[in-house]
Amino acid sequence: MTTEGQELEGSGEKLGLGVAARLSRYLMVLTQARKMGKETISSQELADYTHVNSTQIRRDLSGFGKFGKRGVGYNVDALIGEIRQILRTSGQHNIALFGAGNLGTAIAGSDIFADHGFSVVALFDTDPAKVGTRVGNLVVRHYDEMRDVIRDEEVVVAVLALPSAVAQGVADDLVEVGVKVLFNYTEALLHTPPEVTVHASSPAVDLLYALYFYLA
């Protein structure tokens, strides 16, 4: 029997939001630790970096199997693989990025997604001055190509880094072509069907959240 919010391998049950959020934080730390050359990491180290109690970390991970050794800790590579399987993010997943402005080009040129098995395969804009230019390994495509590219590249996630005024129209087009996950870096409040997940990302919101706990 699984604990609340967890799942047995092969079951169709989804993780609880709290468990999924914590596992994602562990994965972020583990990925960075691997880039720094660490081969093992303890639950206390994970706690120090994620601010999640080490007992909670061990409870989260033990619900899916035995990954660590007492006195040694967790093997970083092995735990990354296990958590990716639990979060169902193993393998390669393709992302389309909309907006080749300062934010869009910064995202396209970073390894923030690649570190976690996601690949930005297309970058779109409508500005003639930007279409056809190169950003890292990508050539900026015109928005008119979006539907064919989304289907051909099997894009599962779209990142919106464009003016708020056009965000809803782009979201509508993406829903129509079958994209199920949107990362919204605009200030627009997007209306989407229930089966489409919209993750709003805002540095201002993150700052307010951090300040609340600092000032409380």
PyMOL commands that set and color helices and strands:
alter all, ss='L'
color gray80, all
select helices_A, chain A and resi 17-35+43-50+54-62+76-86+102-109+114-116+143-152+164-177+203-215
alter helices_A, ss='H'
color red, helices_A
select strands_A, chain A and resi 40-41+68-69+73-75+93-98+118-125+134-135+138-139+141-142+155-160+181-184+197-200
alter strands_A, ss='S'
color yellow, strands_A
deselect
rebuild
show_as cartoon
